[in-house]
């Protein structure tokens, strides 16, 4: 099922790239877009994790540098029968985290400096369990590919704008439409992937730990602090985060959120305390 979902995602975003190429450059533009799409699909599958880590400024961190983080990760990975992911630290004050990679054997988990300073042990455990659930559910493959190709679509659209588009098809007007519509279409695809997977990762992460209390408190803190502290990451990478970060200069961020409302996520976790 995960393979079919990934294949559908790659096909859908490839078709969108072909549409952009045709709109901007006609038949020649479509041919160039096809070549670009083939290269982009390969890059997205094998290198989307490295692109996400690089775009967030994440740096590898050792067990000696972060013993508390490693202790939690090693314990939960062993409990879930998962390989130990590579660990990264993002030197930013906004608390957040994300997982990426094409499968559990090639997974990476990145946390911000702000998250490490803000969370107590139980809250950190809840966040790490959430990210490991993404790894176990193979969410990291589809979401990382979506982020990579959505970024490529945005780039193609902007190139169409700056080079004026196909004059026979409307020139500058086509470029302006592509600049607006292409990132929006890519974001819609990300929204379809991201929203439900967050609910699933919350629930399976709470079950992994044995209770939802740490994750509930962590989400409450993340929601409060990320409303005040901007995080310098591109919009395509922000879809990977455990909560939607506040990006400096971002407009209509709530309208185009790739995450479900935090209040709804917390309510579902609280319901687990009654029904589990």
C-alpha positions, 0 to 999 in steps of 0.5 A: 500500500505504501509503495502504491501511495508513493507511486501515485504521488510521484505520478501526480506531481510528474503530471503537474510538472508536465502541465507547467512545462506545457503552459510555460513553453508549449511542446518544448517546455513539456519535453524539458519538464519530462526530463526534469521530472525523471531526474527529480523523481530519482532525486526525490526518492534517494535524496529527499531526506538529505535535502530536507535536513540541509534546508532546515540547517540540521547538523549531526549530533552524537550520543556524547553531545545529546545523551538524553535524546539518545537514551529516549530514542534508543529505548523507543526504537528497541521497543518498536523493533526499529533500527536506530535512526540518525540523529540531527540537531537544528540550531533554532530557538523554535521548538519542533522536530521531524523525521525523514528518509525512504525507509526505517533503515535509512531514517533520520530524526531532527530536533531543534535546540528549542525543543531540547531546552523546552521539553521535560523527559516525558514530553520529549518521549512523546515527541520522539515516539510520534516521529518514530511512528512516522518512521514505522508507518513509512510516512517519511518516504511519501512526505519527504518526496512530496516536500522535495517535488513541491519545492521543484514545482515552485521553482519551475513556476517561478522560472516561468514567471521570470522568463515571461512564459510562452508569449503565444499562450499569454506570456507574462499572464501565464507566468503570473498564474503559474507563480500563484497556482503551482505552489498552491497545487503542490501544497494541496497534494501535501495537505492530502498526505500530511493531515491524516498522518499526523493523527495516526502518528499521534495515536501510535506514538501514544500507544508506543509510550503507553500513555498520551500525557507526555505528547499532549503536554508537548503539543500544548507547549509546541503550539504556544511557542511556535506562535511566537518564535519564527522558524527559518525553514522553507514552506515545503520542509515545514510540512514535515514538522510535528507542528506547523512552524511560524515562518518569518514573512509567511502570509496566510499560514493558517489558510494553507496549513499542512497540519490538522488543528492542534486542538483537534489532535489534543482532543483525540489524544485526550479521548485515548485516556478514556477509551484505552 
